[in-house]
Amino acid sequence: MFPNINNIKICLVCDKTDFRKGIDELAALVTEAFNLDAYDNAIFLFCGTRSNRFKALYWNKTGFVLQAH
């Protein structure tokens, strides 16, 4: 479950992301390619090749939550 977004950073990854990537690969992308902390209090939104598709990644202090739309 995602937290209240009033107290959280939202990071949008504008590059087209390969949606075959899972949680581990997306978390690695956040830390390696963008030099951000995947365990930070933030939601990371990844855009796909289609404009109506995205994935959201969030660390909820017990594990990563991945939501796809």
Sequence and secondary structure as in RCSB ss.txt:
>XXXX:A:sequence
MFPNINNIKICLVCDKTDFRKGIDELAALVTEAFNLDAYDNAIFLFCGTRSNRFKALYWNKTGFVLQAH
>XXXX:A:secstr
    GGGSEEEEEEEE  TT  HHHHHHHHHHTS   TTSSEEEEEE SSTT EEEEEE SSSEEEEE 
